[in-house]
Amino acid sequence: MEGILNVTPEKLISTAQEFSASGQTVSSLTQQMTTLVKGLSSSWQGEASTAYVNKFNQLQDDIEKFNRMIQEHVNDLTEMARVYQEAESANVEVASGLPTDALV
């Protein structure tokens, strides 16, 4: 059927965890890159070095924004899973309260 999305809360949570792990990897790699760039300053000085560090800092800002977006997706997926689970629980409760002897 077109327009129907079949997903489970468990799949949403699993995907959120994958996004979170990716965000942690991005953060770790960014820290490693920052360490390398800072290490260059002891052996590379001058205008070119300054320009490179400035460009890297701009890139680092973009990476941090990207990582915040990843975390927003994690939060959104987790919230969707919670809402889905609450709706399913409410549906089960309503269904269990329906009369079973309606055709008697």
C-alpha positions in Angstrom: 0.0 0.0 0.0 1.3 3.4 -0.9 1.7 6.0 1.9 1.8 3.4 4.7 4.9 3.3 6.8 5.4 0.1 8.8 7.8 0.6 11.6 8.1 -0.6 15.2 9.2 1.2 18.3 12.1 -1.2 18.5 13.3 -0.3 15.0 13.0 3.5 15.8 15.1 3.0 19.0 17.6 0.8 17.1 18.0 3.5 14.5 18.3 6.2 17.1 21.1 4.2 18.7 22.9 3.9 15.3 22.6 7.7 14.8 24.0 8.2 18.3 26.9 5.9 17.7 27.7 7.8 14.5 27.5 11.1 16.3 30.0 9.8 18.9 32.3 8.7 16.1 32.1 12.1 14.5 33.0 13.7 17.8 35.9 11.4 18.4 37.3 12.0 14.9 36.9 15.8 15.3 38.8 15.7 18.6 41.6 13.7 16.9 41.7 16.2 14.0 41.8 19.1 16.5 44.8 17.5 18.3 46.6 17.0 15.0 46.0 20.6 13.8 47.1 22.0 17.2 50.3 19.8 16.9 51.1 21.4 13.6 51.5 24.8 15.2 54.7 23.8 16.9 56.4 23.0 13.5 54.4 25.2 11.1 54.2 28.9 11.6 53.3 31.9 9.5 50.4 33.2 7.5 49.7 29.9 5.8 49.6 28.2 9.2 47.2 30.8 10.6 45.0 30.6 7.5 44.9 26.8 7.8 44.0 26.8 11.5 41.3 29.4 10.8 39.8 27.3 8.0 39.9 24.2 10.2 38.1 26.1 13.0 35.3 27.0 10.6 35.1 23.4 9.5 35.0 22.4 13.2 32.1 24.7 13.8 30.2 23.1 10.8 31.0 19.6 12.2 29.6 20.5 15.6 26.4 21.8 13.9 26.2 18.6 12.0 26.7 16.6 15.2 23.9 18.6 16.9 21.6 17.7 14.0 22.5 14.1 14.5 21.5 14.4 18.1 18.2 16.0 17.2 17.5 13.0 15.0 18.3 10.7 17.9 15.9 12.7 20.1 13.2 12.7 17.5 13.4 9.0 16.8 13.3 8.2 20.5 10.3 10.5 21.0 8.5 8.8 18.1 9.1 5.4 19.6 7.8 6.6 23.0 4.6 8.0 21.4 4.1 4.9 19.3 4.5 2.7 22.4 2.1 4.8 24.4 -0.5 4.7 21.6 -0.1 0.9 21.3 -0.6 0.5 25.1 -3.7 2.7 25.0 -5.1 0.7 22.0 -4.5 -2.6 23.9 -6.3 -1.2 27.0 -9.3 0.0 24.9 -9.4 -3.3 23.0 -9.3 -5.4 26.3 -12.2 -3.4 27.6 -14.5 -4.2 24.7 -17.3 -6.6 25.4 -16.7 -10.2 24.3 -20.3 -11.3 24.3 -21.7 -8.8 21.8 -23.1 -11.5 19.5 -24.7 -13.7 22.2 
